[in-house]
């Protein structure tokens, strides 16, 4: 097994993994904890997690080993997390653009991809939070866990180890950008469905048609097709 380091607790696994990249050829080293106190999500958002219930995991991947664009690598990471959860639960799991994982209409996993220079090497630091055993969430939240959505009690240690093996094995052989985009769009949340979107306080119906290689989402509205980057428009669900 590639290096998988357990921390009893930490503020952020994305910050902690850097301290374990001690050699120039460090690659596929991961840290994980079941007690992360200050996890980060996309664009400075917090990833809140109840101690002893969920997995916080960060993996360092040498940028030299990644031959696809940043956007497509982000998509591929989401594809792999979705596939792992789908196989484990035998449920329909979707990707909410750009990289949230949705199970039965609830977000059960989020991903934060950062690029950092550590000891003269460039790394992608993939931070992944998965809600596994948490039972209670804010009533207005769109969050859920594998337990709330499937009623299955997973053992955290084995879950983390199996997840690490799956992720690292699949990242060692990254498919073409065309294949990544195909797999991403095949599992895109709310694709080809009428949904409600909010932009600048205004709500309107639209239909997600696809995500593209530049990180944009294509949404069809009554007045025609429009494209957006992340945070430019919000899907309400």
Secondary structure as GFF3:
##gff-version 3
##sequence-region A 1 237
A	DSSP	beta_strand	4	7	.	.	.	ID=ss1
A	DSSP	alpha_helix	13	16	.	.	.	ID=ss2
A	DSSP	three_ten_helix	17	20	.	.	.	ID=ss3
A	DSSP	beta_strand	29	33	.	.	.	ID=ss4
A	DSSP	beta_strand	39	40	.	.	.	ID=ss5
A	DSSP	three_ten_helix	42	44	.	.	.	ID=ss6
A	DSSP	beta_strand	46	47	.	.	.	ID=ss7
A	DSSP	beta_strand	54	62	.	.	.	ID=ss8
A	DSSP	three_ten_helix	63	65	.	.	.	ID=ss9
A	DSSP	alpha_helix	70	89	.	.	.	ID=ss10
A	DSSP	beta_strand	93	96	.	.	.	ID=ss11
A	DSSP	beta_strand	100	103	.	.	.	ID=ss12
A	DSSP	beta_strand	106	118	.	.	.	ID=ss13
A	DSSP	beta_strand	121	131	.	.	.	ID=ss14
A	DSSP	alpha_helix	146	150	.	.	.	ID=ss15
A	DSSP	alpha_helix	156	171	.	.	.	ID=ss16
A	DSSP	alpha_helix	177	186	.	.	.	ID=ss17
A	DSSP	beta_strand	194	199	.	.	.	ID=ss18
A	DSSP	beta_strand	202	211	.	.	.	ID=ss19
A	DSSP	beta_strand	217	221	.	.	.	ID=ss20
A	DSSP	beta_strand	224	228	.	.	.	ID=ss21
A	DSSP	beta_strand	234	236	.	.	.	ID=ss22
###
